[in-house]
Amino acid sequence: MTAELVRGQNHTLPQTRLEIRVSAGTPVVAGATLGDEQGTVRGIEWIAHPGSPQLPGLEVSQQAAADHRLAVDLEALPTGAHRVTVLLALPVGVGGPVRFGAVPAPFVAVTGLDGTEIASFTLTGLDAESAVSALELYRRQDVWKVRAVGQGYAGGLAAMLADQGVTEPAALAGTIQEAVTRGLARSVAPPPPRTPEGDRVRHATGSADHRPTAPPPAPEPPEPLTDPAATGPAHTTQPHTTPGPAAAAPSAVGTSAGGPIDYAHPRRQHAAPPSPPPTAPPAQPGQPAQPVAGDATGWSMDERLYNQIWGMFEDLARAVAAYRSAVDFAESRMDQELDRALSDPRNRIGGAGDRAREAARAKRDELASRAREALDRDLAQLAAEAAVVEPALPAAYAGWGNPVWHAHRVPMEIPMALRIGDLHLPERTDLRIPLLVRLPLERGIWVDSGRAASEAAALMDTDRLRRLAMETAVAHAARLLAVYPPGEFAVHVIDPAGSAAGPLAPLVEAGVLAGPPAAGPGGVASVLAHLTRRVDLVQMAVRARAADSLPPDLDTGEQLLVVNDFPHGFDDRAVTQLRYLADEGPAVGVHLLMVADREEASAYGPVLDPLWRSLLRITPVADSHLADPWVGHAWTYEPLTVPPGSRVLEQVLAAVAEARRAAGR
């Protein structure tokens, strides 16, 4: 099964002889550098580029092309090489695009020699950059891994090589570009088509069922939603700090228009499964089709609803993108007409100039009005679909106010996904799209308790915001406990100063925690040591294919660690262990749910940057910090809240506790 990576995420490589396939949609230069244990490039002899395409264990293309295949043999690399960084750059002086923001997002895949994808990464969020470090293969404890990087450089190839520690980077960049311009750009054969991967549904017995489906987002968000505040210092057209979508025909804004952006979701399923979805009754002539819940492809109603939700997300993104593009075009056309009309000095005085301005503005208003009418029609149809879909959602996809939670029973298998909030755009704030993340979780979650995180947070009292952030984390932990089979999900809590006793009360009183909330240095060390040991043991068992050798007392169910008020109460060793859990834990069922203010953690310096990048950032208050990878919309995230006066959270946790007792857990 292919691992679809987001920035900062890594994946273990099962073999050492590999191909790295690049698909960019426009000619790009591909190269690679070798680095030692510190990531230092020792000299130009450790750089493979079109002018010098071969190194021991590494070969790159000799020309710029839209598609590349790079050959890598990790065991044949020079002694001391511990890292391979794949670099992409736009060719200079050939009349092509000069920034990645003007071309389709490059797609990079690591494959076996037979073409089987191991991991892939789509480099979204690029703008003025003309060179980018795409991904890196690195060795840690004699195990090779791949990490998605996606670090762009507006200064081009020279700036990227300088960042790699290369001496005289400008001269080398010039040599590479000269080698490119000497040849004609050609394309290698494209990679095999990306077929939808199977979705795993884990049953209580631990078996797996692989079925073709259409996938998700992410914040992630990847989780296709990204948050530049969490993924690195470079600020693009996206807003701050990984969602993704479903099955509808591409609109005129998509690739059929020949534009530079493909609005179709990259993993969307188009082939229908054997069982047909429900269909809407025939529409009356001149009337839009009536929406039906579950009107999407899928092997089950839950999967159909999942695909339908992300289809609504994609359709809303596409409709708003078309509207904004039309308005921008109308403004641009008006400016051009005014420039032409007023370029003649005789038209700058008298009535001719005024008439030209009025005519240009009238055309602008007419075009904008037509675009708004089309948008309103699309929004009305999506609102009608949302009104039908929301009441039909299962508990895992539903908000706390949905009556389905009052009749909820702990299931015997995990659902495809879990709702962690809602998304909306300013064109219609009452049209909310559920934000779903896949289960088991592929990355941890960070609830930002900082007042600088958003405008709404800046207006709140610090103590109130921190309490609200912890309540949000508790609600997410409760939802996870409620949708997993009894005994297959455990929640640990670290509260170093004991300041979260109030928000944690529902979990503690229901008796659903793996143990009392850990406080003080001793408690922090004990919980981290326990979970680190679990990750180590499961990793060794998986690598040795000896799952039956695990200690009988080891809980192999999914584990969630809720951390309050990080980094208070964490020493250097604890921080290292936490980073290890964030990096290695998700692959073996250990996940983080952190409540933290990133500014307060700044004392640790850049050492914590990989930790923040590995987590999906959400906020306890509404904030427009999530960006989609197709058009870069700033989506406003709304956290899920329990209705005032409702005791649904306590009822759900009581049902979890009862199910555990009945199962003898």
Secondary structure, 3 states (H helix, E strand, C coil): CCEEECCCCEEECCCCEEEEEEEEEEEEEEEEEEECCCCCCCCHHHEEECCECEECCEECCCCCEEEEEEEEEHHHCCCCCCEEEEEEECCCCCCCCCCHHHCCCCEEEEECCCCCEEEEEECCCCCCCCEEEEEEEEEECCEEEEEEEEEEECCHHHHHHHHCCCCCHHHHHHHHHHHHHHCCCCCCCCCCCCCCCEEECCECCCCCCEEECCCCCCCCCCCCCECHHHHCCCCCCCCCCCCCCCCCCCCCCCHHHCCCCCCCCCCCCCCCCCCCCCCCCCCCCCCCCCCCCCCCCCCCHHHHHHHHHHHHHHHHHHHHHHHHHHHHHHHHHHHHHHHHHHCCHHHCCCHHHHHHHHHHHHHHHHHHHHHHHHHHHHHHHHHHHHHHHHHHCCHHHCCCCCHHHHHCCCCCECCCEEEEEEEEECCEEEEEEEEEEECCCCCEEEEECCHHHCHHHHCCCHHHHHHHHHHHHHHHHHHHHHHCCCCCEEEEEECCCCCCHHHHHHHHHHCCCCCCCECHHHHHHHHHHHHHHHHHHHHHHHHHCCHHHCCCCCCCCEEEEEEEEECCCCCHHHHHHHHHHHHHCHHHCEEEEEEECHHHHHHHHHHHHHHHHCEEEECCCCEEEEECCCCCCEEEEECCCCCCCCCHHHHHHHHHHHHHHHCCC
